[in-house]
Structure formats: structure tokens, C-alpha cells
Amino acid sequence: MNSLPATSRGSGAGMMTTFQNAAMVLSIGLFFSLMIVGLSSNLPDVMFSGLTENGVPADQAETVANLPTVGILFAAFLGYNPIQELLAGSGPLPGVDMDHLIGLDFFPHLISEPFADGLSAAFWFAVVGCVLGAIFSLFTGNRTPKVTAVDVSGGVPVDVSGGVSDGGEAADQAQADEAQADQTPV
């Protein structure tokens, strides 16, 4: 906020907060999109192989494996097992341990590797974004404002950073700034 005049800092703070809130919403959408891209790269194959290894017929395993990735992601977040709904309605399957498939362990372990791939995609994007932000901020330079104060004993403007001003130009500027601040409506 020091880069803004004192009379504009309230507006500057409001604009900064607005931009931060908008960026937060956009980043959530972006990160979920990256999660879905990373998750969908190998989730259908993992689900198909996991179901067929546990005795589910290939046609039914294919149906479950081709569910939309978004649905599977939010089912995992909500603690919902879509396999229970999709396979339980087909009746008893010979050679399939349905208690294992619809239990609390099978579905979370089945999607854990693809989910880790999605998280990796999102986090690597965040790392790249942070590194680029740091590089760009290095090129902005040092914009430390020169702060002057008036010595009340002699009326001579003093450079707070260490030196004493000659009192000419700095005093005129300080008076102009003070006059402008008095005229500016709050």
C-alpha cells in the first residue's frame, strides 16, 4: 500500500481484496480442471483392471470404468462408492465378492494412484506458477518510496533514509502535498 498516496489507500485495499477473491474462485476452477485432466489419463484403465481382477465381467467393468471422471472425483470427495450402485443392481455375480467391492477399502484404493496423478498435475502447475511469479517480481526493480519528514524544531525536511535535505525543493513539495491533502474530499 505504500506505493499509493495516503488518500487512495482505502480504494487500493478494496481493489486488492476484490482481485484476490476473484483469483481464488478462478484458481479453484483451474485446479479442479487440472485434477480432472490428470485423473482421467489412466483412471478408466485402472478401474477396468481392478474390477476384472476381482471377478466382475468385462462388459460390466467397462461400463463402470467409463463413468465420467468428474462424477468419480466428487463421489470420492463425498465418500460415495459408485460401484455399489452400478453393480448391486445387476444381481448376484458368480465368483465376485460384492462385500469387498462395495466395502470401504476397494474404491478408495482403486482410485488412489490416478488421484495422485491428478494432484501431481495440479501441484506442478502451482510450482511453475510460483517460480514464474518470483522471476517476474525480480524484474520489477526496487520501488521503495522516498520518505521525508519535517523536523519540527527547525522546519527543515529530513530524509528519513539517512540524509538531510537542503530544504528547498523537498519543502516546496511537502507544502504542495499538504495543500492537496487538505483539498481532497475524504
N, C-alpha and C positions, 0 to 999 in steps of 0.2 A: 504494500500500500504506500510505501514511501515514495514511489515514483509518481504518485498523483498529488496534485495540490491538496492542501488540507481541506478545502471546501468541497472537494469532489470525492473524498474517500468513502463516504456513505454509499454513493451511487456505484462506485467501483466495487465495493464489497458486495452489493446486491447483484451486480452483473457477474462477478466471480462465482457467487453461490449458484446463480441460475445456470451458468455454463457447467459447473461441477455436477449439478443434478441431472442436466440433460446428458452429459457424458456418462454418468453412471448407468442410466437407463440404456443408452446405446451400447455400452460395454457389456452389459448383461446379455443383450441380444446377440452381440458378436461372439461372446464366449460360448453361449449355448449353440450357436451355429457351428463354431469350430468343434465343440464337443460332439455334435451330431455327425459332422464330416468324419472325424476320427473314429467314432463308434461304428459308423456304417461301413467302414472299409473292410472289416473282417467279421463283423457280428453275424451275418447270415451263415457263413461257413462254420463258425464256432457253434452256433445254435444247432445247425443241422447235424454236425458230427456228434455233439453232446447228446442229442436226443436219440439218434440212431444207435449209439453205443449203449444206450440204456434200453434198447429193445423197441422203440417206437417205430412203426412202419415208415418207410421213406416218404410216402405221399403226405402223411400227416406231419412228419417232421419238416417237410418242405413248406407246408402251409404256415406252421408256427415260425420257421426261420425267416420267412419273407414278410413278417409283420413290419409295419413302419418303425424305423429307428426311433422316431420321436416318441411313439407310444411305449416302446420298451424302456426308453430312458426315464420317462415320467412314471412308468409303473415301478421302476426300481426306486425312484425317489419317494414314492408314496408307499412302498413296502407291499406292493401288489404283485402277485405271481400270475402272469397271463397264461402260463402253461396249464394251470389248474382249470381255467375256464375253457380253454380250447381243446384240451384232451379229455377232460372229465365228461364232456357232453357226447363223446364218441362211444361211450360204453366201455366195458372192460376190455383191455388189450392183453392178449395172452403173452406171457413172458415179460411183462412190464411191471415194475414195482412202482405203482402210482403214488404210494405214500412217500417214496423217495423223490419222485419228480415234483410233487406238489408241496413238499416239505419246505422248511425254512433254509435249507442249505443248497439245494441244487441250483435254483435260478440265480441267486447272487454269485455263486462260484462260477456259473456258466458265463455270465456277462462280465466278470471282473477283469479279464485280460483286454477285451475290446474297450471297456470303460477306461482302463488305464491308458490305452492308446488315445482315446479322446481327450483325456486330461492332459496328456503329454502335448498334444497339438495345441490346446488352449494355453498351457503354460509356456511353451516355446514361443508362441506368438507374443505373450506378455513380456518375456525376456527380451525378445528382439525389439519390441516397442520401447521398453525401458532403456535399452542401450542406445537406440536411435535418439530418444529424448535427451539422454545425457550428452551425446555427441552434439546435437543441435544446440543445447544450452551452453556448451563450451564456446561456440562461435558467436554468442550474443555479446560477449565482452563484459566489462565491469561497468555498471551504470550506477555507481554509488553517488547519490546527490551530494553536492557541496552544502554543508550545513553551516549557517552563520548565526551567531547570537550577538546581541548588543550588550556590551559591558556597561552596566548601569552607572558606574562611578564616573566614567569619562565620556560615555556616549560613542565610543569607538567600536565599530563592528569587529568582532573577533572570529577568526576562522577556527571552528571547533576542532578541526583536524590537526591543529598544531600551530599555525602561523597567525600573525596579527596583520590585518588588512590595513591599507593606508587610509581608510575611512571615506574615500571619495566615492567611487563607483558603487561599492557594496552598500554604503549608507543610503545613496540615492535609490538603489534597487529595493532595499529594505523598506524605505518610506513608500515607494510605489506599491509594493506588495501589501503593506499595511493599509494603504488607502483603498486598494482594490478589495481587500477582505472586508473593509467597513461598508463598501457599497454593494457587495454581493448579497442578494437575499438568501436567507437560510431556509 
